Amino acid sequence: ESILIGSHIKPWAESSNNERLDAFNGLLLTPNLDKLFDKGYISFATNGEIMVSTSLVSPGALGVHTDMTINRDKLDGRHRDYLDYHRAVLFKG
């Protein structure tokens, strides 16, 4: 049984109908990373490396480590616009 959550990169409420159904507007994340991603405390660079907000206190205690990456075999160029949006609008860099 998987504990991974399908997380929208560009939030559902801010997406068009096509974006809501676009498989590339999603990532599979663990519950802790999903919540931090939704709140903008983490994001991912175009190459899949995690970006951690300086606003996040004690990221290690929440299971966040700076060497984390998205599985690059699963990362597709079609994720790029959504990740760009997430970093520009939601990420608390």
N, CA, C and O atoms as a GROMACS GRO file, in nm:
protein
  372
    1GLU      N    1   0.085  -0.119   0.000
    1GLU     CA    2   0.000   0.000   0.000
    1GLU      C    3   0.088   0.124   0.000
    1GLU      O    4   0.181   0.134   0.080
    2SER      N    5   0.061   0.215  -0.088
    2SER     CA    6   0.142   0.336  -0.101
    2SER      C    7   0.092   0.446  -0.008
    2SER      O    8  -0.028   0.459   0.017
    3ILE      N    9   0.186   0.523   0.044
    3ILE     CA   10   0.149   0.639   0.124
    3ILE      C   11   0.166   0.769   0.046
    3ILE      O   12   0.145   0.877   0.100
    4LEU      N   13   0.203   0.758  -0.081
    4LEU     CA   14   0.225   0.878  -0.161
    4LEU      C   15   0.094   0.946  -0.196
    4LEU      O   16  -0.010   0.882  -0.215
    5ILE      N   17   0.101   1.079  -0.205
    5ILE     CA   18  -0.015   1.162  -0.237
    5ILE      C   19   0.010   1.229  -0.371
    5ILE      O   20   0.119   1.281  -0.396
    6GLY      N   21  -0.090   1.229  -0.455
    6GLY     CA   22  -0.082   1.304  -0.580
    6GLY      C   23  -0.105   1.451  -0.550
    6GLY      O   24  -0.216   1.492  -0.515
    7SER      N   25  -0.001   1.530  -0.564
    7SER     CA   26  -0.005   1.671  -0.528
    7SER      C   27  -0.003   1.758  -0.653
    7SER      O   28   0.086   1.744  -0.737
    8HIS      N   29  -0.101   1.848  -0.665
    8HIS     CA   30  -0.098   1.943  -0.776
    8HIS      C   31   0.015   2.042  -0.756
    8HIS      O   32   0.038   2.089  -0.644
    9ILE      N   33   0.086   2.074  -0.863
    9ILE     CA   34   0.194   2.173  -0.856
    9ILE      C   35   0.130   2.313  -0.858
    9ILE      O   36   0.153   2.393  -0.768
   10LYS      N   37   0.052   2.340  -0.960
   10LYS     CA   38  -0.029   2.462  -0.963
   10LYS      C   39  -0.160   2.425  -0.897
   10LYS      O   40  -0.228   2.333  -0.943
   11PRO      N   41  -0.198   2.493  -0.790
   11PRO     CA   42  -0.316   2.451  -0.714
   11PRO      C   43  -0.443   2.440  -0.798
   11PRO      O   44  -0.463   2.514  -0.894
   12TRP      N   45  -0.525   2.345  -0.760
   12TRP     CA   46  -0.652   2.317  -0.826
   12TRP      C   47  -0.734   2.444  -0.844
   12TRP      O   48  -0.786   2.469  -0.952
   13ALA      N   49  -0.745   2.523  -0.739
   13ALA     CA   50  -0.828   2.644  -0.742
   13ALA      C   51  -0.777   2.749  -0.840
   13ALA      O   52  -0.853   2.834  -0.886
   14GLU      N   53  -0.649   2.744  -0.872
   14GLU     CA   54  -0.588   2.843  -0.961
   14GLU      C   55  -0.564   2.788  -1.102
   14GLU      O   56  -0.509   2.858  -1.188
   15SER      N   57  -0.606   2.665  -1.125
   15SER     CA   58  -0.581   2.599  -1.253
   15SER      C   59  -0.704   2.602  -1.342
   15SER      O   60  -0.818   2.605  -1.294
   16SER      N   61  -0.679   2.601  -1.472
   16SER     CA   62  -0.789   2.584  -1.568
   16SER      C   63  -0.832   2.437  -1.565
   16SER      O   64  -0.765   2.353  -1.504
   17ASN      N   65  -0.943   2.407  -1.629
   17ASN     CA   66  -0.988   2.267  -1.634
   17ASN      C   67  -0.883   2.177  -1.697
   17ASN      O   68  -0.860   2.066  -1.650
   18ASN      N   69  -0.817   2.224  -1.804
   18ASN     CA   70  -0.712   2.144  -1.867
   18ASN      C   71  -0.594   2.123  -1.773
   18ASN      O   72  -0.539   2.013  -1.767
   19GLU      N   73  -0.554   2.227  -1.701
   19GLU     CA   74  -0.442   2.215  -1.607
   19GLU      C   75  -0.476   2.121  -1.492
   19GLU      O   76  -0.388   2.048  -1.445
   20ARG      N   77  -0.599   2.120  -1.447
   20ARG     CA   78  -0.640   2.032  -1.337
   20ARG      C   79  -0.623   1.886  -1.374
   20ARG      O   80  -0.590   1.802  -1.289
   21LEU      N   81  -0.645   1.854  -1.501
   21LEU     CA   82  -0.639   1.715  -1.546
   21LEU      C   83  -0.504   1.678  -1.608
   21LEU      O   84  -0.483   1.562  -1.644
   22ASP      N   85  -0.416   1.774  -1.620
   22ASP     CA   86  -0.285   1.750  -1.682
   22ASP      C   87  -0.196   1.671  -1.586
   22ASP      O   88  -0.166   1.718  -1.476
   23ALA      N   89  -0.154   1.554  -1.627
   23ALA     CA   90  -0.069   1.469  -1.543
   23ALA      C   91   0.062   1.538  -1.507
   23ALA      O   92   0.125   1.502  -1.407
   24PHE      N   93   0.105   1.634  -1.586
   24PHE     CA   94   0.231   1.702  -1.559
   24PHE      C   95   0.215   1.819  -1.462
   24PHE      O   96   0.312   1.887  -1.429
   25ASN      N   97   0.094   1.841  -1.415
   25ASN     CA   98   0.068   1.935  -1.307
   25ASN      C   99   0.057   1.858  -1.176
   25ASN      O  100  -0.023   1.892  -1.089
   26GLY      N  101   0.136   1.756  -1.162
   26GLY     CA  102   0.130   1.676  -1.041
   26GLY      C  103   0.262   1.610  -1.008
   26GLY      O  104   0.344   1.583  -1.096
   27LEU      N  105   0.279   1.585  -0.880
   27LEU     CA  106   0.393   1.510  -0.828
   27LEU      C  107   0.342   1.412  -0.724
   27LEU      O  108   0.241   1.439  -0.658
   28LEU      N  109   0.409   1.300  -0.710
   28LEU     CA  110   0.379   1.208  -0.600
   28LEU      C  111   0.473   1.241  -0.485
   28LEU      O  112   0.595   1.233  -0.499
   29LEU      N  113   0.413   1.279  -0.372
   29LEU     CA  114   0.492   1.319  -0.256
   29LEU      C  115   0.442   1.246  -0.132
   29LEU      O  116   0.328   1.201  -0.127
   30THR      N  117   0.529   1.235  -0.033
   30THR     CA  118   0.486   1.182   0.096
   30THR      C  119   0.398   1.287   0.164
   30THR      O  120   0.408   1.405   0.129
   31PRO      N  121   0.314   1.248   0.259
   31PRO     CA  122   0.222   1.344   0.321
   31PRO      C  123   0.291   1.469   0.379
   31PRO      O  124   0.239   1.580   0.364
   32ASN      N  125   0.405   1.452   0.445
   32ASN     CA  126   0.473   1.568   0.503
   32ASN      C  127   0.523   1.663   0.394
   32ASN      O  128   0.510   1.785   0.407
   33LEU      N  129   0.579   1.609   0.286
   33LEU     CA  130   0.626   1.693   0.177
   33LEU      C  131   0.510   1.756   0.101
   33LEU      O  132   0.520   1.870   0.056
   34ASP      N  133   0.401   1.683   0.086
   34ASP     CA  134   0.282   1.737   0.019
   34ASP      C  135   0.233   1.862   0.091
   34ASP      O  136   0.206   1.963   0.027
   35LYS      N  137   0.220   1.856   0.221
   35LYS     CA  138   0.170   1.970   0.298
   35LYS      C  139   0.266   2.088   0.290
   35LYS      O  140   0.223   2.202   0.273
   36LEU      N  141   0.396   2.062   0.302
   36LEU     CA  142   0.496   2.170   0.293
   36LEU      C  143   0.499   2.231   0.152
   36LEU      O  144   0.516   2.352   0.137
   37PHE      N  145   0.482   2.149   0.051
   37PHE     CA  146   0.477   2.195  -0.088
   37PHE      C  147   0.353   2.283  -0.110
   37PHE      O  148   0.363   2.391  -0.168
   38ASP      N  149   0.237   2.236  -0.062
   38ASP     CA  150   0.114   2.313  -0.077
   38ASP      C  151   0.123   2.449  -0.008
   38ASP      O  152   0.069   2.548  -0.057
   39LYS      N  153   0.192   2.454   0.105
   39LYS     CA  154   0.205   2.578   0.182
   39LYS      C  155   0.320   2.666   0.133
   39LYS      O  156   0.335   2.779   0.181
   40GLY      N  157   0.400   2.616   0.039
   40GLY     CA  158   0.509   2.696  -0.018
   40GLY      C  159   0.639   2.693   0.061
   40GLY      O  160   0.728   2.774   0.035
   41TYR      N  161   0.651   2.602   0.156
   41TYR     CA  162   0.774   2.593   0.234
   41TYR      C  163   0.884   2.515   0.164
   41TYR      O  164   1.002   2.526   0.198
   42ILE      N  165   0.844   2.436   0.065
   42ILE     CA  166   0.942   2.371  -0.022
   42ILE      C  167   0.895   2.388  -0.166
   42ILE      O  168   0.777   2.409  -0.192
   43SER      N  169   0.988   2.378  -0.257
   43SER     CA  170   0.958   2.372  -0.399
   43SER      C  171   1.067   2.288  -0.462
   43SER      O  172   1.152   2.232  -0.392
   44PHE      N  173   1.065   2.278  -0.593
   44PHE     CA  174   1.164   2.199  -0.663
   44PHE      C  175   1.218   2.278  -0.782
   44PHE      O  176   1.142   2.339  -0.857
   45ALA      N  177   1.350   2.275  -0.797
   45ALA     CA  178   1.415   2.339  -0.911
   45ALA      C  179   1.383   2.258  -1.037
   45ALA      O  180   1.335   2.145  -1.029
   46THR      N  181   1.409   2.318  -1.151
   46THR     CA  182   1.383   2.251  -1.279
   46THR      C  183   1.454   2.117  -1.289
   46THR      O  184   1.405   2.025  -1.354
   47ASN      N  185   1.571   2.105  -1.224
   47ASN     CA  186   1.646   1.978  -1.228
   47ASN      C  187   1.600   1.879  -1.122
   47ASN      O  188   1.658   1.771  -1.109
   48GLY      N  189   1.496   1.914  -1.046
   48GLY     CA  190   1.441   1.822  -0.946
   48GLY      C  191   1.494   1.839  -0.806
   48GLY      O  192   1.444   1.773  -0.714
   49GLU      N  193   1.594   1.923  -0.785
   49GLU     CA  194   1.648   1.942  -0.650
   49GLU      C  195   1.550   2.020  -0.564
   49GLU      O  196   1.485   2.114  -0.609
   50ILE      N  197   1.542   1.978  -0.438
   50ILE     CA  198   1.452   2.045  -0.345
   50ILE      C  199   1.503   2.184  -0.311
   50ILE      O  200   1.623   2.207  -0.302
   51MET      N  201   1.409   2.275  -0.292
   51MET     CA  202   1.438   2.410  -0.246
   51MET      C  203   1.362   2.426  -0.115
   51MET      O  204   1.243   2.397  -0.108
   52VAL      N  205   1.431   2.470  -0.012
   52VAL     CA  206   1.371   2.482   0.121
   52VAL      C  207   1.364   2.628   0.160
   52VAL      O  208   1.465   2.699   0.155
   53SER      N  209   1.247   2.673   0.198
   53SER     CA  210   1.228   2.812   0.239
   53SER      C  211   1.306   2.842   0.366
   53SER      O  212   1.316   2.758   0.456
   54THR      N  213   1.361   2.960   0.373
   54THR     CA  214   1.430   3.004   0.495
   54THR      C  215   1.328   3.027   0.607
   54THR      O  216   1.367   3.041   0.723
   55SER      N  217   1.200   3.033   0.573
   55SER     CA  218   1.094   3.048   0.674
   55SER      C  219   1.063   2.918   0.747
   55SER      O  220   0.996   2.919   0.850
   56LEU      N  221   1.111   2.807   0.695
   56LEU     CA  222   1.083   2.677   0.755
   56LEU      C  223   1.182   2.652   0.868
   56LEU      O  224   1.302   2.637   0.846
   57VAL      N  225   1.129   2.647   0.989
   57VAL     CA  226   1.212   2.623   1.107
   57VAL      C  227   1.231   2.472   1.123
   57VAL      O  228   1.135   2.396   1.116
   58SER      N  229   1.353   2.430   1.145
   58SER     CA  230   1.388   2.290   1.169
   58SER      C  231   1.336   2.195   1.060
   58SER      O  232   1.260   2.104   1.090
   59PRO      N  233   1.378   2.216   0.935
   59PRO     CA  234   1.328   2.130   0.828
   59PRO      C  235   1.361   1.981   0.851
   59PRO      O  236   1.281   1.895   0.814
   60GLY      N  237   1.476   1.952   0.910
   60GLY     CA  238   1.512   1.812   0.935
   60GLY      C  239   1.412   1.741   1.024
   60GLY      O  240   1.387   1.622   1.007
   61ALA      N  241   1.355   1.813   1.120
   61ALA     CA  242   1.257   1.754   1.211
   61ALA      C  243   1.128   1.719   1.137
   61ALA      O  244   1.049   1.637   1.184
   62LEU      N  245   1.108   1.781   1.021
   62LEU     CA  246   0.989   1.753   0.939
   62LEU      C  247   1.020   1.657   0.825
   62LEU      O  248   0.936   1.634   0.738
   63GLY      N  249   1.140   1.600   0.826
   63GLY     CA  250   1.178   1.503   0.724
   63GLY      C  251   1.228   1.565   0.596
   63GLY      O  252   1.229   1.499   0.492
   64VAL      N  253   1.270   1.691   0.601
   64VAL     CA  254   1.318   1.761   0.482
   64VAL      C  255   1.470   1.773   0.490
   64VAL      O  256   1.524   1.822   0.588
   65HIS      N  257   1.536   1.727   0.385
   65HIS     CA  258   1.682   1.733   0.379
   65HIS      C  259   1.723   1.795   0.246
   65HIS      O  260   1.661   1.770   0.143
   66THR      N  261   1.827   1.875   0.249
   66THR     CA  262   1.867   1.952   0.130
   66THR      C  263   1.918   1.864   0.016
   66THR      O  264   1.936   1.914  -0.095
   67ASP      N  265   1.943   1.738   0.040
   67ASP     CA  266   1.991   1.651  -0.068
   67ASP      C  267   1.876   1.575  -0.136
   67ASP      O  268   1.900   1.487  -0.219
   68MET      N  269   1.752   1.608  -0.102
   68MET     CA  270   1.636   1.542  -0.162
   68MET      C  271   1.615   1.591  -0.305
   68MET      O  272   1.640   1.708  -0.336
   69THR      N  273   1.569   1.501  -0.390
   69THR     CA  274   1.536   1.537  -0.528
   69THR      C  275   1.413   1.459  -0.572
   69THR      O  276   1.380   1.354  -0.516
   70ILE      N  277   1.347   1.512  -0.673
   70ILE     CA  278   1.243   1.436  -0.741
   70ILE      C  279   1.314   1.329  -0.822
   70ILE      O  280   1.423   1.353  -0.874
   71ASN      N  281   1.255   1.212  -0.833
   71ASN     CA  282   1.311   1.107  -0.916
   71ASN      C  283   1.324   1.162  -1.058
   71ASN      O  284   1.224   1.183  -1.126
   72ARG      N  285   1.445   1.185  -1.102
   72ARG     CA  286   1.469   1.250  -1.231
   72ARG      C  287   1.418   1.167  -1.349
   72ARG      O  288   1.392   1.222  -1.456
   73ASP      N  289   1.403   1.036  -1.329
   73ASP     CA  290   1.345   0.953  -1.435
   73ASP      C  291   1.197   0.984  -1.455
   73ASP      O  292   1.143   0.960  -1.562
   74LYS      N  293   1.134   1.038  -1.353
   74LYS     CA  294   0.991   1.070  -1.360
   74LYS      C  295   0.966   1.217  -1.394
   74LYS      O  296   0.855   1.255  -1.431
   75LEU      N  297   1.070   1.300  -1.383
   75LEU     CA  298   1.057   1.443  -1.411
   75LEU      C  299   1.065   1.466  -1.561
   75LEU      O  300   1.158   1.421  -1.627
   76ASP      N  301   0.968   1.536  -1.613
   76ASP     CA  302   0.955   1.557  -1.757
   76ASP      C  303   0.957   1.708  -1.784
   76ASP      O  304   0.917   1.786  -1.699
   77GLY      N  305   1.004   1.747  -1.899
   77GLY     CA  306   1.006   1.888  -1.936
   77GLY      C  307   0.869   1.954  -1.928
   77GLY      O  308   0.859   2.075  -1.912
   78ARG      N  309   0.765   1.873  -1.940
   78ARG     CA  310   0.629   1.927  -1.934
   78ARG      C  311   0.588   1.968  -1.792
   78ARG      O  312   0.486   2.033  -1.773
   79HIS      N  313   0.668   1.929  -1.691
   79HIS     CA  314   0.646   1.977  -1.554
   79HIS      C  315   0.697   2.120  -1.537
   79HIS      O  316   0.657   2.190  -1.444
   80ARG      N  317   0.784   2.163  -1.626
   80ARG     CA  318   0.859   2.288  -1.608
   80ARG      C  319   0.772   2.411  -1.584
   80ARG      O  320   0.796   2.484  -1.488
   81ASP      N  321   0.672   2.435  -1.668
   81ASP     CA  322   0.589   2.554  -1.650
   81ASP      C  323   0.518   2.554  -1.515
   81ASP      O  324   0.505   2.657  -1.450
   82TYR      N  325   0.474   2.437  -1.473
   82TYR     CA  326   0.406   2.427  -1.343
   82TYR      C  327   0.504   2.452  -1.228
   82TYR      O  328   0.471   2.522  -1.133
   83LEU      N  329   0.623   2.395  -1.238
   83LEU     CA  330   0.724   2.419  -1.134
   83LEU      C  331   0.767   2.566  -1.133
   83LEU      O  332   0.789   2.623  -1.026
   84ASP      N  333   0.780   2.626  -1.250
   84ASP     CA  334   0.812   2.769  -1.258
   84ASP      C  335   0.704   2.850  -1.186
   84ASP      O  336   0.735   2.942  -1.110
   85TYR      N  337   0.579   2.816  -1.211
   85TYR     CA  338   0.467   2.884  -1.145
   85TYR      C  339   0.478   2.867  -0.993
   85TYR      O  340   0.466   2.964  -0.919
   86HIS      N  341   0.499   2.745  -0.949
   86HIS     CA  342   0.505   2.718  -0.805
   86HIS      C  343   0.615   2.801  -0.739
   86HIS      O  344   0.593   2.861  -0.634
   87ARG      N  345   0.732   2.804  -0.800
   87ARG     CA  346   0.844   2.882  -0.743
   87ARG      C  347   0.814   3.031  -0.742
   87ARG      O  348   0.849   3.101  -0.647
   88ALA      N  349   0.751   3.081  -0.847
   88ALA     CA  350   0.726   3.225  -0.860
   88ALA      C  351   0.610   3.273  -0.772
   88ALA      O  352   0.613   3.384  -0.719
   89VAL      N  353   0.508   3.190  -0.755
   89VAL     CA  354   0.386   3.236  -0.687
   89VAL      C  355   0.372   3.181  -0.545
   89VAL      O  356   0.329   3.254  -0.455
   90LEU      N  357   0.406   3.056  -0.524
   90LEU     CA  358   0.377   2.993  -0.396
   90LEU      C  359   0.497   2.980  -0.302
   90LEU      O  360   0.482   2.990  -0.180
   91PHE      N  361   0.614   2.960  -0.358
   91PHE     CA  362   0.734   2.933  -0.276
   91PHE      C  363   0.771   3.054  -0.192
   91PHE      O  364   0.780   3.166  -0.243
   92LYS      N  365   0.792   3.031  -0.065
   92LYS     CA  366   0.831   3.137   0.029
   92LYS      C  367   0.983   3.144   0.036
   92LYS      O  368   1.042   3.136   0.145
   93GLY      N  369   1.046   3.160  -0.080
   93GLY     CA  370   1.191   3.160  -0.093
   93GLY      C  371   1.262   3.244   0.007
   93GLY      O  372   1.384   3.252   0.006
   0.00000   0.00000   0.00000
